Structures are given as C-alpha cells and as structure tokens.
Amino acid sequence: MSDLTEIWAVAIGSGVAVGLLGLLAGWVLRHRSLRWQLAVVGVVTTLTVLLGVQAISRRMLISDHDRSVVLIVTSAAAVVSLAVALVLATALVRWSQSLREDVRLMGPGGSIVAERRGPTEFQALASDLASANQRLAEAREREQRLEESRRELVSWVSHDLRTPLAGIRVMAEALEDGIASDPARYHRQIRGEVDRMVLMVDDLFELSRIHAGQLVVQPQPIAVGDLVSEAIAAADPVARARRVHLGGEVPHGLQVDADPAGLSRVLANLIVNGIRHTPADGSVHVLARPVDGGVELAVTDGCGGIADDARERLFEVGYRGTSARTPEPPEVQDIHTARAGLGLAIVKGIVEAHHGQVAVENVLTPTAGPAGCRFRVVLPT
C-alpha cells in the first residue's frame, strides 16, 4: 500500500467513525433546539479534522514535539470552529424565534413588518408572512363588510316586504268590510304591491344564483343600438314621471357578444338607478362605444356625485347609500324603482360572469364640483 493510499484510508476511516457518531447524536437530539443540531455539525467537523490529523501524524516520521505542535494548532482551529458554529447557531435560533413571533401575530389586530434579518431565506419567509397577514386582514375586512351587508339586507328586505304586506292587508280588509270608497283603485294598488314583491323576490333569486356560482350566461352577437333603445323605451315612463330627460348615443353597427337577458338587466338596473337619484329636470344619458379589447357601456346621471367611501360600497348587497326608509311620493313611486338595494350588486355579478368590469366615477364640472356620476361597464369582445 502506498503512502497516499494509506493516508486516504486513515482519513476516510476516522471521518466515517466521527460522522456515524455525529448522526447518532443528531438523532438523539432531533427534538431539541436547532442550536444543538448546528453544534453537532460543528463538533463533527472539528473532530473529523482533529482525529484525522492525529492519526496521520502518528504514522509520520516526526518528533513528539512536532506532533504536539500539530495537536495544538488543530485543537485551536477546532475550538475556534466550534465557537463560530455556536455563535451562528445562536443567531439562527434567534432569527427563527422572531419568525415564530411573527406567526403568532398573525390574526385579528396583528401587524407584521418584513425586516432584514437573517439569511435570504429567512427574509423571504418574513416578507411572505407579512404579505399573508395583510391578505388575511383584507379578507377579514371583506368578510366583516359582507356580514354587515347581509344583516342590512335582511333588515331592509324585511321592511320592504312588511310595508306592502301591511298595505295589502288593510286594503283587503276594507274590501271585505265593504267600506272601500273606490274598490277598483284598491285592486290596482294591491296588484302593484304584489308586482313590487315579485320583482324583489326575483332579485333575491338572481343574487343567490350569482353568489352560488350558478349564473350561466349564453353569449351571442347583440346589436348594442337595439339593446340600448329597448332599455331606454322601457324606462321612459319612469323618467317622465320623475321629469328626468332620458337619452342615449350608440355608434351604428356596434355589436358585442353577451347574454341578451343578462345585459338587458344590467342596462335596465343602471338606467333606473340613475333615474332614481337624478333630481327633476335632470338628465340620464346612455353612451356605448368601442374600446381596446371590448365595448364600453356608460350611464351618466345627475345625482350630484358620490362620496369616496360610498363608491367603495356601492356594489355591495343591500347598500343604498342612506339609512333613510321614507317612502317615495306616490306620483313617482314605481315597481321598478322601489327595490331592496340589490340592483347594483346584480349588475356586478352579471358583468363579472361575462368576464367584464364595472366601475363608477364622479362627473366633475369645471367650477361647481361633482355634477353626477358615471357607471362604466366594459365587456370583452
């Protein structure tokens, strides 16, 4: 056996022996702190070098003094290596504890700041924790708003159903007792209240389909001009009763692939919503035009503008922008305008089912501030 072969054999043998002992120690300490695991790595490394050097030096023709020098040098190196390993292990443990504290902070009211601490992997993990905590906070906020909207919806729908039901009961009792001065008018009013409740139930059913993901759209080519004309014609009696001017503008030949019934409902809800919030002698204007990658439908009214916080909640279920429950005057009350705050929520659901986008913005005047608002629906071609 040559000298180099013998050196290799001795070095590998001593390293394997120390390595096996290190694996055994790591298995015994597997449930302890990370500091112990890293300390085992440092000890195994230093002992492997120390044992290998000592084993080889004894087979070399060197004096005891020289062997002592080698032992001192390797021992000093081993002590320094072990100290460095322990220091790094302590730092890693501290960084991991700070990450654990961040995990504990994830929850209601917790705030996590992604700081530069530890290796790149720890920094990336801290950044991911901060992002996840932010998303959780936003999700909790959305869930809270949704729960508030549901409670408001139940309250408002209960009120909107109780009022016509009470009126129907009183009129029915008057007809039964024969004290109705104008029975025909009572019958018309009862029919009108029933129609209002039917529309409200239809809205609730449509909204439940949207939230359950069961709204199926069947796109087909639609002439936008015909669709806008029909929507304006249907809403014109309501606009006349409220003395609101209603008009539209559509380029000739403009088409879009959409579900006819769904898009008609979107336009009808937006137009009626604009009429409801536009004062007398105001105007509601419908504009359709091609845009990059799709078709835009815009309904502009004279509502006087919408506050920023209200714009954020405008498409929530049951949101009406006011807590007032005063009925509208009879001369302008219509079954299409007395709804439960579901129209815009339905609009958003139908538009998103078409993979489109809906937004609202204030229409500003040069001097007097907001004059109205514009609802913009963009449908992809």
C-alpha positions, 0 to 999 in steps of 0.5 A: 500500500502506498503512502497516499493510499494509506493516508486516504484510508486513515482519513476516510476511516476516522471521518466515517467513525466521527460522522456515524457518531455525529448522526447518532447524536443528531438523532438523539437530539432531533427534538431539541433546539436547532442550536444543538443540531448546528453544534453537532455539525460543528463538533463533527467537523472539528473532530473529523479534522482533529482525529484525522490529523492525529492519526496521520501524524502518528504514522509520520516520521516526526518528533513528539514535539512536532506532533504536539505542535500539530495537536495544538494548532488543530485543537485551536482551529477546532475550538475556534470552529466550534465557537463560530458554529455556536455563535451562528447557531445562536443567531439562527435560533434567534432569527427563527424565534422572531419568525415564530413571533411573527406567526403568532401575530398573525390574526385579528389586530396583528401587524407584521413588518418584513425586516432584514434579518437573517439569511435570504431565506429567512427574509423571504419567509418574513416578507411572505408572512407579512404579505399573508397577514395583510391578505388575511386582514383584507379578507377579514375586512371583506368578510366583516363588510359582507356580514354587515351587508347581509344583516342590512339586507335582511333588515331592509328586505324585511321592511320592504316586504312588511310595508306592502304586506301591511298595505295589502292587508288593510286594503283587503280588509276594507274590501271585505268590510265593504267600506272601500270608497273606490274598490277598483283603485284598491285592486290596482294598488294591491296588484302593484304591491304584489308586482313590487314583491315579485320583482324583489323576490326575483332579485333575491333569486338572481343574487343567490344564483350569482353568489352560488356560482350558478349564473350561466350566461349564453353569449351571442352577437347583440346589436348594442343600438337595439339593446340600448333603445329597448332599455331606454323605451322601457324606462321612459315612463319612469323618467317622465314621471320623475321629469328626468330627460332620458337619452342615449348615443350608440355608434351604428353597427356596434355589436358585442357578444353577451347574454341578451337577458343578462345585459338587458338587466344590467342596462335596465338596473343602471338606467333606473338607478340613475333615474332614481337619484337624478333630481327633476329636470335632470338628465340620464344619458346612455353612451356605448362605444368601442374600446381596446379589447371590448365595448364600453357601456356608460350611464351618466346621471345627475345625482350630484356625485358620490362620496369616496367611501360610498363608491367603495360600497356601492356594489355591495348587497343591500347598500343604498347609500342612506339609512333613510326608509321614507317612502317615495311620493306616490306620483313617482313611486314605481315597481321598478324603482322601489327595490331592496338595494340589490340592483347594483350588486346584480349588475356586478355579478352579471358583468363579472360572469361575462368576464367584464368590469364595472366601475363608477366615477364622479362627473366633475364640472369645471367650477361647481364640483361633482355634477353626477356620476358615471357607471362604466361597464366594459365587456370583452369582445 
